[in-house]
């Protein structure tokens, strides 16, 4: 298999030589199910006439290469992934005709056939280095190009690209689609979506907008279009004002595409989304909130990433972190989700804390020396820690100064490429704060600091002194400067209410909070109130004792969530036994009203029991969780999001025969619960839960699939089959995961999520060895994206033991191990070690 790679040095040299690129691409999508034809013309300048350079191109067959009127000998210039361009002139024209492959792993031009009606759907995915799987190009972010696209498409198809369509066949006939030439954009954001898509147009006077989805899901998307349109309109208006620049492209189309390998992609004017954001059944509002955040994340990229683009992938973190931060700020200020920072703390920030404590953590500003290293860094550091640190940067310089700096940055670098230094320079100019040393502390170091209060009380009940203590680990010893707030909360008739909040700069191991000296002591003190900085938080003993039974009484959701997150950190660190965490949950979680927080807490309850708890008590504790959930289903407001969250938790925890019998009765319609509608997605959730508990046979799963004969139903059936606790079920799933090279990422994820249930160690015996033995073949034969996800998703955590830890050590001792695989194994081994430590702590506790 050809290795798709480009080094930073190669890209820098090519960018030094090549300039003023114009790209014209003609695609013929009528030639069959395996390949398509491309004719591509690039016009460009060369700063050193006479030198050679190259195009990136991975083709089935190259038919012709013509450079400046001369037809080149293919054997001399074509390799697996490149086309050499010898003897360049000052001004050049190269034309390439080739046959290109459709892809099935979510990159290049991905082809999908809908089993519901046999209609075909294509979508492109070119980030970070996959545009050359569709057409020959200079595939790097700092060689921006105009992009003119023409497509020959079959009957009934719709084609969408970055720019407006100038020519299209009439009345759904086969024929030519021609698009306006784009401004200069990077190849990784050029785009094409084509197929039998249903289209919903909102061609408003100022900006044409559209939504697209495959026809079999159109009825599911249509009811949500008013909210999606409102989020889009409000977001575009808010960002145009915040950035001091109007939306920079000519249209705004959003497309939900099948088997998308990521969450979404910021192609200008042609934004693609996973179909997980098309809801076939009732969902809690947390899913709507998450979808809105993703819409706004991609929207922020229209300015930061598309209008102004990173020079190289070293600044991937800034590209993604900025989009995440601005999406959340837009949610708070311009949508119906003003508590978006609560969700951020409980979801993205938890992801960041997890990633930053792995042995493979890296600086936010990572050294991306080649494309292969980029693939490894679409992670919690790049997205979530980066966004957390940007929030700290905003606290450090002030929000108004931050947005003023953004306006300057966009004005100075529009349609070009820029670096982190350029961005920080704009913020320094706007704020007057020196940021080079801040950048060194936060962006060029690794690890997370722990923040906790040290409290001394005076005899009159006031604070004699409150200090903020900061710790670092031996492995990552940096102590940073933090802008944070210390909050004082009192018990009131309404609940725990903030009375004081002192904002200050913290540095070094100990910082006194002068503003709280002499202030009446509160019942609870939080040393990162408002969640302004990125840290692990610890509470003082007195606050902890109050919160053990009164955590749920915080009037505001954010401090409540901050404490929940701190407790979860302690479980993962082996500092809070699962038994104590479950007591905290029992005392407080039934009162949780933020449904997104509730759903994550319920998921953590299961993880605490299954992964981090005493394994001799798993069945007993899961049964207790199921009984508590069932009780809450009955008492929750009928039809509420909270009730739905508890129903899903109940099905996931059902363990005893009586519990699974009741879940089965709900599925069969024999058990009626006021407010609970057992729709398609809930039915599958119940089936998968029953399958994992050993209470669903093949007949039940097949019957459910017959009710939902779609690819979505087929994937859910695959999960349910893989989730059954039998050796035969596990072997069947393993066979597909290791032998079927046509599996998409989407199907693969469904299979390993079902197969590797944490409670199924008794039927997975031997799969630890199978996994380790299969690694070399997967990495030799599959793409790096597939190999990375497979290696993580199939790691045999249900067989957690010191022996598995030692066996992974033996693999890591090899000198021929691919670097990305070494990283995956180190991360999974760290999770394994945490699991064993936390289980020991729970047994001891």
C-alpha positions, 0 to 999 in steps of 0.5 A, spaced: 500 500 500 502 506 498 504 511 503 500 517 503 505 523 506 508 529 505 513 532 510 513 540 512 520 541 509 517 538 502 511 543 503 516 549 505 520 548 499 514 547 494 511 553 497 518 557 495 517 555 488 510 555 486 506 561 486 499 564 483 495 557 482 489 556 478 486 549 478 480 547 473 477 540 474 473 536 470 470 530 473 466 524 470 462 521 475 458 516 470 463 511 468 461 506 473 461 504 481 469 503 482 472 509 479 471 516 476 475 520 470 478 526 472 481 532 467 485 537 471 489 543 469 493 547 473 496 554 471 502 556 476 508 560 476 515 558 478 520 563 482 526 559 479 525 557 472 528 550 470 527 546 477 523 540 478 517 540 483 511 535 483 503 534 484 500 530 489 496 524 485 494 517 487 490 515 481 488 508 479 491 510 472 494 516 469 493 517 462 496 523 460 501 528 463 502 535 458 506 540 461 507 546 457 505 543 451 509 537 452 507 530 453 511 527 458 513 520 459 509 517 464 514 512 466 519 517 468 514 522 472 508 518 475 509 514 482 504 511 486 502 518 490 506 523 485 507 526 478 514 529 477 514 536 474 521 537 470 524 543 468 519 548 470 518 555 466 516 562 469 509 561 467 506 553 467 500 550 465 500 542 466 494 538 464 493 531 467 488 526 465 487 520 470 482 514 473 481 515 480 478 510 485 472 511 489 473 511 497 469 507 502 473 509 508 471 516 509 476 520 505 477 522 498 471 521 494 467 517 498 461 513 495 455 510 498 449 506 496 443 507 500 440 500 501 433 503 502 432 505 495 439 503 491 440 511 490 448 513 490 451 518 494 458 521 494 461 526 498 468 529 498 473 529 505 480 532 503 482 534 510 488 534 511 491 531 505 486 527 501 484 532 495 489 529 491 485 522 491 480 526 487 484 530 483 492 532 482 494 538 486 499 541 490 496 538 496 498 543 502 494 549 505 499 554 504 499 553 496 492 556 495 488 556 489 482 558 485 478 552 484 473 551 477 469 545 477 465 541 472 462 535 473 458 530 469 453 526 473 447 521 472 440 522 471 436 525 478 443 527 481 444 533 485 451 536 485 454 541 490 461 545 491 464 551 494 461 556 489 454 557 486 452 553 480 452 556 473 450 551 469 445 544 471 441 539 467 434 541 466 428 537 470 433 532 473 436 529 466 443 527 466 449 532 464 453 537 466 454 541 472 458 547 472 460 552 478 463 559 479 470 559 480 472 560 487 477 565 490 483 563 493 482 557 498 486 551 500 486 544 496 483 541 503 477 545 503 475 544 496 469 540 495 464 536 492 457 532 494 453 529 489 448 524 488 440 523 489 440 528 495 433 532 497 435 539 497 431 544 501 433 551 498 432 558 502 435 563 497 434 569 501 436 576 498 443 577 501 445 569 502 443 563 498 442 557 503 440 550 502 440 544 506 441 537 503 440 530 505 439 523 502 432 522 500 430 516 505 432 521 511 429 527 508 422 526 512 427 526 518 431 532 517 425 537 514 422 538 521 428 541 524 430 545 518 427 552 522 431 551 528 437 549 523 436 555 519 435 560 525 442 557 528 445 559 521 442 566 521 443 568 528 450 565 527 452 568 521 450 575 523 453 574 530 460 572 527 460 578 522 459 583 527 464 579 532 470 579 526 468 585 523 468 582 516 461 579 513 461 572 511 466 571 505 463 567 501 457 567 496 453 561 499 452 557 505 450 550 503 449 545 509 449 537 507 448 531 511 452 525 508 452 518 509 458 514 512 461 521 514 468 519 518 468 525 522 463 530 525 463 535 520 467 539 515 468 546 514 468 546 506 466 554 504 459 554 502 459 546 502 459 544 509 458 537 510 455 533 516 455 526 519 448 524 519 448 523 526 445 530 526 439 527 523 434 525 528 429 519 526 426 519 533 425 523 539 432 526 542 433 530 548 435 537 547 442 536 549 443 533 542 440 539 539 445 543 543 450 539 540 448 540 533 448 547 534 455 547 537 457 543 531 454 548 526 457 554 529 464 551 529 464 550 522 461 557 521 467 560 525 472 556 520 469 560 514 473 566 517 478 562 521 481 557 517 478 558 510 479 566 509 485 566 513 488 559 513 494 556 517 501 556 513 502 548 516 499 543 520 503 546 526 497 550 527 491 545 527 490 546 534 489 554 533 484 552 527 480 547 531 480 551 538 478 557 535 472 554 532 470 551 538 471 557 542 467 562 538 462 556 537 461 556 544 461 564 545 456 564 539 451 559 542 451 563 549 450 570 546 446 568 540 442 562 541 437 559 546 443 555 549 446 560 554 449 555 558 453 552 553 459 553 557 456 548 562 456 543 556 463 545 555 466 543 562 462 537 562 464 534 555 470 537 551 474 539 557 473 532 560 476 530 554 482 535 554 483 533 561 483 525 559 488 526 553 493 531 557 494 526 562 496 520 557 503 518 556 502 521 549 500 528 551 503 533 547 504 541 547 498 544 544 502 547 539 505 541 536 510 539 532 507 537 525 513 534 521 509 531 516 502 529 514 502 522 518 503 526 525 497 530 523 493 524 523 495 523 530 493 530 533 486 530 531 485 529 539 483 532 545 489 536 546 488 540 539 480 541 540 478 541 547 485 543 551 486 548 546 479 551 546 480 551 554 486 555 554 483 560 549 478 561 554 483 562 559 487 567 554 480 571 553 480 571 561 487 574 561 486 579 555 479 581 556 474 579 551 473 586 548 480 586 546 480 579 544 475 580 539 478 587 537 485 583 536 481 578 531 478 583 527 485 586 526 487 579 524 482 578 519 483 584 516 491 584 515 491 576 513 484 575 509 485 570 503 492 568 505 496 564 510 498 566 517 501 563 523 500 563 531 505 569 532 501 573 527 495 571 531 498 573 538 501 579 535 494 582 533 492 580 540 498 583 543 496 590 539 489 590 542 490 588 549 497 591 551 498 584 554 505 581 552 503 574 550 510 571 548 511 568 555 504 566 556 504 562 549 511 559 552 507 557 558 501 554 556 502 552 548 509 549 548 508 545 555 504 539 557 500 537 563 495 539 567 496 543 573 492 542 580 488 548 583 486 547 590 484 552 596 488 553 602 483 556 608 484 559 614 478 561 618 478 567 624 475 566 630 469 571 628 467 566 622 471 570 617 476 568 612 483 570 615 486 567 609 484 564 603 490 562 598 490 558 591 495 552 591 498 550 584 501 543 583 504 540 577 506 533 576 514 530 576 513 528 569 510 535 567 513 540 572 510 547 569 507 552 574 503 557 569 500 563 570 492 563 571 487 568 571 481 565 575 476 567 580 474 564 587 467 563 588 464 563 595 457 560 596 452 560 601 446 555 603 439 559 602 432 557 602 433 557 594 439 553 594 447 554 594 448 561 591 454 565 590 455 571 594 462 573 593 467 572 587 474 574 587 478 574 580 485 575 580 492 572 577 495 566 580 502 564 579 507 560 582 505 554 588 501 559 592 497 565 591 493 569 597 486 572 595 487 578 598 480 580 596 477 575 601 481 577 607 475 578 612 469 576 608 464 572 612 466 564 610 461 561 606 459 554 606 462 552 599 468 555 596 470 553 589 477 555 586 476 556 579 469 559 579 466 560 572 471 555 569 476 560 567 482 556 567 484 549 565 486 545 571 484 539 575 480 542 581 480 539 588 475 542 594 477 543 601 474 538 606 468 543 609 466 544 602 466 537 600 462 535 606 457 540 604 456 537 597 456 530 599 448 531 600 447 538 597 451 538 590 444 538 587 442 545 590 447 549 586 442 554 583 446 555 577 448 549 573 456 551 572 458 550 579 454 544 580 458 541 573 465 544 575 464 540 582 461 533 578 467 534 573 472 534 579 469 528 582 470 524 576 477 526 576 478 523 582 475 517 580 479 516 574 485 518 579 484 513 584 483 518 589 475 517 590 473 510 590 467 508 586 463 506 592 464 514 594 462 516 587 456 512 587 454 515 594 455 522 591 451 520 585 445 517 589 444 523 593 444 528 588 443 526 581 436 525 581 435 532 582 439 534 576 435 538 571 441 539 565 439 534 561 446 534 557 450 533 564 445 528 566 446 524 561 454 524 562 453 523 569 449 516 568 454 514 563 459 515 568 455 511 573 456 505 568 463 507 567 465 507 574 461 500 576 464 497 570 471 500 569 473 503 575 470 499 580 471 492 584 469 487 579 466 482 584 460 487 585 459 489 578 452 485 577 450 488 584 451 495 582 449 495 575 442 492 578 442 497 583 443 502 578 437 499 573 432 499 579 434 506 581 433 508 574 426 505 573 424 508 579 426 515 576 423 513 569 416 513 573 417 519 577 420 524 572 415 529 568 412 524 562 415 526 556 420 530 558 428 529 556 429 527 563 425 521 563 428 519 556 435 520 559 433 515 565 429 510 560 435 509 556 440 509 562 435 503 565 435 499 559 443 500 559 443 497 566 438 492 566 442 486 569 437 481 572 432 477 569 426 481 572 429 487 569 431 485 562 424 482 562 421 489 564 425 492 558 423 487 553 415 488 555 417 496 554 419 494 547 414 489 545 408 494 548 406 490 553 409 495 558 406 502 558 409 508 561 406 515 561 410 519 556 415 514 553 414 513 546 418 507 544 420 510 537 425 507 532 432 509 535 429 508 542 427 501 540 434 499 538 437 502 544 433 497 548 435 491 543 442 493 544 441 493 551 438 486 552 443 483 547 449 486 552 445 483 558 444 476 554 436 477 553 436 478 546 437 472 541 438 472 533 430 472 532 429 478 536 434 482 533 432 480 526 425 482 527 427 489 529 431 489 523 425 487 519 422 493 522 427 498 520 430 495 513 435 501 512 443 502 513 442 505 519 437 499 522 443 494 519 448 498 523 444 497 529 443 490 528 450 489 527 451 492 534 446 488 537 449 482 534 456 483 536 454 485 543 451 478 545 455 475 550 457 469 546 463 466 543 460 465 537 457 473 536 464 475 538 468 471 533 463 473 528 464 481 529 471 479 529 471 476 522 468 482 519 473 487 523 479 484 521 477 481 514 472 485 511 476 491 507 470 494 505 467 496 512 466 504 513 469 507 519 461 508 521 460 500 521 467 499 524 465 503 530 458 500 531 461 493 531 467 494 536 462 498 540 458 492 541 463 487 541 467 490 547 462 490 552 466 491 559 462 486 562 464 481 557 471 479 559 468 472 560 466 471 553 472 475 550 478 470 553 483 470 548 481 476 544 487 480 547 492 475 544 488 475 537 488 483 538 496 483 539 497 478 533 493 482 528 496 489 529 501 488 524 497 486 518 492 492 520 497 497 519 500 494 513 494 493 509 489 499 511 489 506 511 492 510 517 485 513 519 482 506 519 488 503 523 488 508 528 481 507 530 481 500 529 487 499 534 483 504 539 476 501 538 478 494 539 483 494 544 481 489 549 479 493 555 474 487 558 480 483 559 484 488 563 489 485 567 496 486 569 498 480 564 495 484 558 499 490 561 505 486 560 503 483 554 503 490 551 509 492 554 512 487 550 509 489 543 512 496 545 519 494 546 519 492 539 524 497 535 520 496 528 513 499 531 510 504 527 510 511 531 502 512 530 501 505 533 506 506 539 502 512 541 495 508 541 498 502 545 501 507 550 494 511 551 490 504 551 496 501 556 495 508 560 487 507 561 488 500 563 493 502 568 488 507 571 483 501 571 487 497 575 489 502 580 482 505 581 479 498 582 484 496 587 482 503 590 475 501 590 476 494 593 481 497 599 476 503 600 
